Amino acid sequence: MASQAELLKVALKHASAEDEKDLPAILETMEGEPSYEFLPLGVKFTGMERTKRYYQYYIDDFCHRITGFKMLAEWLNDFGLAQEYSIDVRTDAGPKTYRVFSILMFGKSKLRGERLYGDEEFFRMLIGPIWKDVQPMGPGE
């Protein structure tokens, strides 16, 4: 089991790889069958193949919609790295700003997924075609 300091390095490498739009580097930070949870909607998608498809869409399509962002706060504990953002997005209806709270969830040696809190409209844009794969979260998840 990796230490909190080691897992923090993985989380920061993940964030950097996202900024650089480096799909192999992003996937290298993930372990097992990642889970992406969307709250308060109570839905998620799981699996490395879906994760790969999501990030490919993110890089190829969604990133072009982002016109600005600001990290508002960041917290670290044994569960993961939590980050609160304000993200400016070019939507079909015009520019809009979303507030998103994201937790990069730690696994044994890498990231086991992400838990996001925000707006359904934002999530649908963020994951695009993967939205059809979301499933309800189980009790206690």
C-alpha positions in Angstrom: 0.0 0.0 0.0 1.4 3.4 -1.0 1.7 6.2 1.5 -0.4 9.3 1.4 2.6 11.3 0.1 3.1 8.7 -2.7 -0.6 8.8 -3.7 -0.6 12.6 -3.7 2.3 12.5 -6.2 0.1 10.2 -8.4 -2.9 12.5 -8.1 -0.8 15.5 -9.1 0.7 13.6 -12.0 -2.9 12.7 -13.1 -3.9 16.4 -13.0 -0.8 17.4 -14.9 -1.5 14.7 -17.5 -5.0 16.0 -17.9 -3.7 19.6 -18.4 -1.2 18.2 -21.0 -4.0 16.1 -22.7 -1.7 13.1 -22.4 -4.0 10.0 -22.5 -1.3 7.3 -21.8 0.0 9.3 -18.8 -3.6 9.8 -17.5 -4.3 6.1 -17.7 -1.0 5.2 -16.1 -2.2 7.0 -12.9 -5.3 4.7 -12.7 -5.6 1.2 -11.1 -8.0 -1.7 -11.5 -11.4 -0.9 -12.8 -11.8 2.9 -12.0 -15.1 4.3 -10.9 -16.4 7.8 -11.8 -19.3 8.9 -9.5 -21.5 11.9 -10.2 -23.3 13.4 -7.3 -25.9 14.4 -6.2 -27.3 12.5 -9.2 -26.3 9.2 -7.7 -24.9 7.7 -11.0 -21.5 6.3 -12.0 -19.6 4.5 -14.7 -16.9 2.0 -14.1 -14.2 0.1 -15.9 -10.8 0.9 -17.5 -12.2 0.7 -21.1 -14.9 3.3 -20.2 -12.3 5.4 -18.5 -10.2 5.4 -21.6 -13.1 6.3 -23.8 -14.1 9.1 -21.4 -10.6 10.6 -21.4 -10.3 10.3 -25.2 -13.6 12.3 -25.5 -12.4 14.7 -22.8 -9.2 15.5 -24.7 -10.7 15.5 -28.2 -14.0 17.3 -27.6 -14.7 18.7 -24.1 -11.4 20.5 -23.5 -12.1 22.8 -26.5 -15.2 24.1 -24.6 -13.3 25.2 -21.6 -12.6 28.9 -21.7 -11.2 29.3 -18.2 -11.0 27.7 -14.8 -9.8 28.5 -11.3 -9.1 26.1 -8.4 -10.8 27.6 -5.4 -9.7 25.1 -2.7 -7.9 21.8 -2.2 -7.8 19.3 0.6 -5.9 16.1 1.2 -6.7 13.1 3.5 -6.2 9.3 3.4 -9.3 8.9 1.1 -8.0 11.2 -1.7 -7.3 14.7 -3.0 -10.3 17.0 -3.1 -10.4 20.0 -5.3 -13.1 22.7 -5.8 -13.2 24.5 -9.2 -14.9 27.2 -11.0 -15.0 26.2 -14.7 -16.0 28.5 -17.6 -17.5 26.5 -20.5 -18.7 27.4 -23.9 -22.2 25.7 -24.0 -24.6 25.5 -27.0 -26.6 28.2 -25.3 -23.6 30.5 -24.7 -20.9 30.8 -22.0 -21.6 29.5 -18.5 -19.6 29.0 -15.3 -20.0 25.8 -13.3 -18.8 25.0 -9.7 -17.4 21.5 -9.4 -16.1 19.6 -6.4 -13.9 16.7 -7.4 -12.3 14.0 -5.3 -9.5 12.0 -6.9 -10.0 8.7 -4.9 -6.9 6.9 -3.8 -6.5 3.2 -4.4 -3.7 0.9 -3.2 -0.9 2.4 -5.3 -2.7 4.7 -7.8 -6.1 6.3 -8.3 -9.2 4.2 -8.2 -11.4 6.8 -9.7 -13.1 10.2 -9.1 -16.1 11.4 -7.3 -17.6 14.6 -8.6 -20.3 16.9 -7.2 -21.9 19.3 -9.6 -24.6 20.0 -12.2 -26.1 17.4 -14.5 -25.8 19.7 -17.5 -22.1 20.0 -16.8 -21.6 16.2 -16.3 -23.4 15.4 -19.6 -21.0 17.8 -21.4 -18.0 16.5 -19.5 -18.4 12.8 -20.3 -20.4 13.1 -23.6 -21.1 9.7 -25.1 -20.2 7.9 -21.9 -23.3 9.3 -20.3 -25.3 6.4 -21.9 -23.2 4.1 -19.8 -23.9 5.6 -16.4 -25.7 3.4 -13.9 -27.4 4.1 -10.5 -25.1 3.9 -7.5 -25.9 1.3 -5.0 -27.0 1.9 -1.4 -24.2 3.2 0.7 -21.9 4.0 -2.2 
